[in-house]
Amino acid sequence: MSDRLYQPTVARGVLQRHGFTIKKHYGQNFLIDGNVLDDIVEATWHGAQGDRHVAVEIGPGIGTLTQALAESGFARVVAIEKDRALIPVLADTLARYPEVRIVQGDALRIEAADLAAEWADIAREGPVTVHLVANLPYYITTPLLMHALESGWPLQSAVVMVQREVALRMVGLPGTRDYGALSLAVRYYCQPEIVRSVSPGCFLPNPGVDSSVVRLVLRTEPLAPDVPRSLFFRIVKGAFGQRRKTLANALRSEFAELSRDVLDATFERAGIDPGRRGETLAIEEFMDLARSFLTSL
């Protein structure tokens, strides 16, 4: 297929030819803007290191972004699609791209070893650099992103299109209304930045909300090797469970096994005022608090 899949007439023709009906419960909104595609591909390649690059795309739809990734020079593009009805569509639209592997399945259930098997032949020649690319519907953004970050997927970067309000939460800074548990979870693993905004008219069908492209660069070293991940996220969960509560009250509920005196001493060691609220603490302060909790628990 020589036509550009992002062209509205081409996209509609593909859907009609296959008799495909767009499913709202899958959050299917197909990208039909070439400029946005170019920016996503450029962001994916930005700062890429190594010789053998693999793109893992979540939710390829009819293959619009997949086509652009394949033509940009990736040694392998692994497209993971949950909707079985789209598999024959992708087999058609991507037939002339031998570097593309189409995987039918739920990205939330794919483990690192199963994913790596899709480029095992390339890995025999040397280290492989993996980049996640996805146009994520609102309902699955956080669980899928956290699965990719916590399941050991060998990622160097991720470029994701998400609803604008989610993007603002991902890059939120302390003291702002967007700062919260998601902001801290993202910064624990990555360095985030918003690449661009995307209007509803760039999609088929129109989603009715603004979107943003976010680029995440994975940390090469743990942010704080001496702080157990489980403890850090337990503190974050407690701090943001009820945003209007002070840290003292919020964490008293989360760490009910500790006495008031022990909690007071924990805050004092960390040098953090227990009267502050979670949204005022930078990630480094959460790390300091976690180190102090290590002594208390």
Secondary structure, DSSP 8 states (H G I E B T S, - for coil): --S-TTSHHHHHHHHHHTT----GGGT--EE--HHHHHHHHHHHHTT--SSEEEEEEE--TTTHHHHHHHHTT-SEEEEEE--GGGHHHHHHHTTT-TTEEEEES-GGG--HHHHHGGGHHHHTTS-EEEEEEEE--GGGHHHHHHHHHHTT--EEEEEEEEEHHHHHHHT--TTSTT-SHHHHHHHHHEEEEEEEEE-GGGEES--SS-EEEEEEEE-SS-S-TTS-HHHHHHHHHHHHHSTTS-HHHHHHHHTTTS-HHHHHHHHHHHT--TTS-GGG--HHHHHHHHHHHHHH-
